[in-house]
Amino acid sequence: MSKVSLNVNGHEHHLDVDEKTPLIYVLRNDLGLKGPKLGCGLEQCGACMVLVDGKSEFSCSTPVAAFENRAITTIEGIGTAENLHVLQQAFVTERAAQCGYCIPGMIVAAKALLDANPDPNEEEIGEALSDNLCRCGTHARIIKAVLRAAQEIRG
């Protein structure tokens, strides 16, 4: 066990964990953040996506030690049930989720895109979400939700 310091959703955490443990296990098991999901464990599905220094990254396979001194944001740090982020609200409005398992990772990846490019086209959205799989097949609604959020962010 090692002492690892993480900045997650704007809060500092000092944890005794094996520094080789993938970040997702620390987020879910030690910090109680259930938004990031463990899908494949191989960086193939995007269910585990988190923002790291503003960019979407997989949390399922990279050791927690690699995230020290970096700003980590999970879906819980983007919005809450009481105060939805514009992206979350757009996903609700466009009925972009069916089972919902992939949606936290999708929203995280979409947020990274919109923070970098508040006026993306459908192709850019598709590229930004290309690491995220959705087996329920709501891709057209997901694209519409990101376009709606972008429009609302731009005002």
C-alpha positions in Angstrom: 0.0 0.0 0.0 1.1 3.5 -0.8 -0.2 7.0 0.0 -1.8 8.4 -3.1 -3.2 11.9 -3.4 -5.9 12.6 -5.9 -7.9 15.7 -6.8 -11.4 14.4 -7.7 -14.3 16.7 -8.5 -12.4 19.6 -6.8 -11.7 17.7 -3.6 -8.3 16.4 -2.4 -8.2 12.8 -1.2 -5.3 11.1 0.5 -5.7 7.3 0.2 -3.7 4.2 1.2 -4.0 2.1 -1.9 -1.9 -0.1 -4.1 -0.6 2.4 -6.6 -1.0 -0.1 -9.4 -4.7 -0.3 -8.9 -6.7 1.1 -11.9 -8.2 4.4 -11.1 -11.8 3.2 -11.6 -11.6 0.8 -8.6 -10.4 3.7 -6.4 -13.1 6.0 -7.6 -15.9 3.3 -7.1 -14.6 1.4 -4.1 -12.7 3.9 -2.1 -14.4 7.2 -3.0 -17.9 5.8 -3.5 -18.3 7.4 -7.0 -20.5 5.0 -9.0 -20.8 7.1 -12.1 -17.8 5.7 -14.0 -18.7 2.1 -14.9 -16.5 -0.9 -15.4 -17.5 -2.3 -18.8 -14.6 -4.0 -20.5 -11.5 -3.2 -18.5 -9.6 -2.9 -21.7 -10.2 0.7 -22.9 -12.6 -0.5 -25.5 -16.1 0.7 -24.4 -15.7 4.1 -22.7 -18.0 3.4 -19.8 -15.2 4.3 -17.4 -14.4 7.7 -19.0 -13.5 10.5 -16.7 -12.1 14.0 -17.4 -8.4 14.4 -16.5 -7.1 17.9 -16.8 -10.1 18.6 -19.0 -9.6 15.7 -21.5 -11.6 12.5 -21.5 -9.5 9.5 -20.4 -10.2 5.8 -19.6 -10.0 5.0 -15.9 -10.3 1.2 -16.2 -6.7 0.2 -16.9 -4.3 3.1 -16.0 -2.8 2.8 -12.5 -4.0 5.3 -10.0 -0.5 6.6 -9.4 -0.6 8.1 -12.9 -3.3 10.5 -11.8 -1.6 12.2 -9.0 -1.3 16.0 -9.3 -4.0 15.9 -12.0 -7.6 17.2 -11.9 -10.0 14.3 -12.2 -13.7 15.0 -12.9 -16.3 12.2 -12.9 -19.9 12.5 -13.9 -20.7 13.4 -10.3 -18.5 16.5 -10.6 -20.3 17.6 -13.8 -23.9 17.8 -12.4 -26.3 16.3 -9.9 -29.8 15.0 -10.0 -30.9 18.3 -8.4 -28.7 20.5 -10.6 -28.2 18.9 -14.0 -25.5 20.2 -16.3 -26.8 21.4 -19.7 -25.4 18.2 -21.3 -27.2 16.0 -18.8 -30.5 17.9 -19.4 -30.0 17.6 -23.2 -29.6 13.8 -22.9 -32.9 13.7 -20.9 -34.7 16.0 -23.3 -33.6 14.1 -26.4 -34.3 10.8 -24.7 -30.7 9.8 -25.5 -30.5 7.0 -22.9 -32.1 3.6 -22.8 -30.3 1.4 -20.3 -28.0 4.3 -19.3 -24.9 2.2 -18.6 -22.8 4.1 -21.1 -24.2 7.5 -20.6 -21.9 8.8 -17.9 -18.9 8.1 -20.1 -20.7 9.6 -23.1 -21.4 12.8 -21.2 -17.9 13.1 -19.9 -16.5 12.7 -23.5 -19.0 15.2 -24.8 -18.1 17.7 -22.1 -14.5 17.5 -23.1 -15.5 18.2 -26.7 -17.7 21.1 -25.8 -15.2 22.7 -23.5 -12.7 22.6 -26.4 -15.2 23.3 -29.2 -18.5 24.8 -28.3 -19.8 24.6 -31.9 -19.1 21.1 -33.1 -20.6 19.5 -36.1 -22.0 16.0 -36.2 -18.8 14.5 -37.6 -16.8 16.1 -34.7 -19.2 14.8 -32.2 -19.0 11.3 -33.7 -15.2 11.5 -33.5 -15.3 12.7 -29.9 -17.6 9.9 -28.9 -15.8 7.2 -31.0 -14.3 5.6 -27.9 -17.7 5.2 -26.3 -19.9 2.2 -27.2 -23.7 2.2 -26.8 -25.3 -1.2 -27.4 -28.8 0.2 -27.1 -28.5 2.0 -30.3 -29.5 5.6 -29.4 -26.6 7.1 -31.4 -28.8 9.6 -33.4 -30.4 10.8 -30.2 -27.0 11.1 -28.5 -25.7 13.3 -31.4 -28.9 15.4 -31.1 -28.4 15.8 -27.4 -24.8 17.0 -27.8 -25.9 19.4 -30.6 -28.7 20.7 -28.3 -26.3 21.2 -25.4 -23.8 23.0 -27.7 -26.5 25.4 -28.9 -27.6 26.1 -25.3 -24.0 26.7 -24.2 -23.5 29.1 -27.0 -26.7 30.9 -26.0 
